[in-house]
Amino acid sequence: MSIPIAAESVAFVYPDGTRALDGIDLHVAEGERVAIVGQNGSGKSTLVRQLNGLLRPTEGRVLVDGRDAAQLHVAQLAARVGLAFQNPDRQIFAGRVRAEVAFGPRNLGRSGDAVDRAVDEALDAVGLSGTADANPYDLGYSRRKLLAIASILAMQTPVVILDEPTTGQDARGVARVRAIIERLSTEGRTVITISHDMRFVAETARRVVVMREGRILLDGTPGEVFGEANWPALASTYLEPTLPARVGARLGLDGTATEAALVEALQARRG
């Protein structure tokens, strides 16, 4: 299995002297679904911005498809790694929804029917097909968030990074984001998600990376990371295990980060 994304001993220091990343080693395989979690200021967003060239490591290196990202232009990285920002208003700039979503694929050299298909599919995926001619800022925050995701989906990059994709979403919006991640995974694409919603993380990710103070604290499956043995580590970064994990621990069960895992464990116990 190829490794499309790798961070090797990556450190990053902001101009004011803040050391946001401190010796990050992270390898993400093709088709993986990874969630990066941690308290505000733990380095999550700084890390993912290293992966598409918006920020460059102060120390160490980032590899994209085995190539040193420092040797690649941002445009080259954008064709491989798509990033939907946490704040959609820092990403949206066009006067029409359709133009916003079309910008990415056009900037990658696509044209005509290929762009139209990509835009239509992306808008349909996020439930915004009926807003193609609207001004993005006539949409509410939650739908602008979905529009930013659609803009990345239309680029059809092998790696998709979603920074807090469920912020501002109701239950239907969260379900839609979950379905998008499932579809991307089915297509074999690599998905990296930043989220403060531990239930969403446990139900969508296959691997969870916990960060604290610019370093990786834990790295494992949701069942492992949210297991009782790691609760003190989670607490140190102001995270809590999921409710099924807590219930499972009280019942002497392990690896029950999701409701489905808890039900399966209970059924197995009953024989």
HELIX and SHEET records of a PDB file:
HELIX    1   1 LYS A   44  LEU A   51  1                                   8    
HELIX    2   2 ALA A   69  GLN A   71  5                                   3    
HELIX    3   3 VAL A   74  ALA A   78  1                                   5    
HELIX    4   4 PRO A   88  ARG A   90  5                                   3    
HELIX    5   5 VAL A   97  ASN A  107  1                                  11    
HELIX    6   6 GLY A  112  VAL A  126  1                                  15    
HELIX    7   7 SER A  129  THR A  131  5                                   3    
HELIX    8   8 PRO A  136  ASP A  138  5                                   3    
HELIX    9   9 TYR A  141  LEU A  153  1                                  13    
HELIX   10  10 ALA A  171  THR A  186  1                                  16    
HELIX   11  11 MET A  198  THR A  204  1                                   7    
HELIX   12  12 PRO A  222  VAL A  225  1                                   4    
HELIX   13  13 GLU A  228  ASN A  230  5                                   3    
HELIX   14  14 TRP A  231  SER A  236  1                                   6    
HELIX   15  15 LEU A  243  ARG A  250  1                                   8    
HELIX   16  16 GLU A  259  ARG A  270  1                                  12    
SHEET    1   A 4 ARG A  19  VAL A  28  0                                        
SHEET    2   A 4 ILE A   5  VAL A  13 -1                                        
SHEET    3   A 4 GLU A  59  VAL A  64 -1                                        
SHEET    4   A 4 ARG A  67  ASP A  68 -1                                        
SHEET    1   B 6 VAL A  81  ALA A  84  0                                        
SHEET    2   B 6 VAL A 159  ASP A 163  1                                        
SHEET    3   B 6 THR A 190  ILE A 194  1                                        
SHEET    4   B 6 ARG A  33  VAL A  37  1                                        
SHEET    5   B 6 ARG A 207  ARG A 212  1                                        
SHEET    6   B 6 ARG A 215  GLY A 220 -1                                        
END                                                                             
